[in-house]
């Protein structure tokens, strides 16, 4: 359970960082995935999908790393 809480916290931090980089569309897509899911599994899979759609070359390296870590953690949760 702790792992899911970390993914949620990290995802919220990514959303905030995307907003500071003026990447509102990406931030809104991720937030929509969180808000629109019915089950925990549905939410994390939608978040994973939205994170993977982001053009990583637009982001600073630390944010790219954070996104990769989140996706990897989601993969662990769902495997």
N, C-alpha and C positions, 0 to 999 in steps of 0.2 A: 504493500500500500504506500509506503514511503516513496517508492520510485515514482508512482503516478503523481504525487504531490510535487516532487522535484520537476517533473516534466511540465506540469502546469505552471509552476513558478518561472521556470526557464522560458517557457513559451510566452508568458506575459512580459518578461523582460525583452524578448525578441520583438514583440509588438511595439513596445515603447521605443526601442532603438530604431525600428523601421520608421516610426513617426518622426523621430528627430532627424532622420535622413530624408524626409519628405517623400517617403515611399508609402503614402497613405493607402493606395489600392492594395498593396501586399498586406499591410497591417489589418485593413478591414476584412480582407478575405480570410485571414487566420482567425480574427475575432468572430466572424460569421460562422466559421467551422465550429468554434467552441460553443457559440450561442445556439446553433441550429441542430446540434446532435441530440439524440434521445438517450443513447446509452454511452457509457464510458468508452467502450470499444469503438463505437461509431465516431465519437468525438476525436479520439486520438488518431484514428485512421484518416479522418478528414483533415486534421491539423498536419499530419505527415504529408498528405497530398499537397496541401497548400504550401508548406515549407519547401517541398521539392520543386515547385513551380517557380520559385524565386530565382532570378538571374544572379547567381552568386558573384559574378565579376563586378557587380554594382556595389558590393558590400565590402566594408573593411574586414581584414583577415580575422580579427577576434569574433566578429559576428558570424562569419562563415563557419568558424569552428564551433560556435555555440549551436548553430542550426544543424550541423552534422552530428553533434553529440545528441541533440534531441531526437533526430531521426533514428540514430542507432539505438537509443533507449526505447523508442517506440517499437522498433523491430524486435528487441529483446522481449518486450511485453507481449507481443502478438505472435511470437514463434513458439 
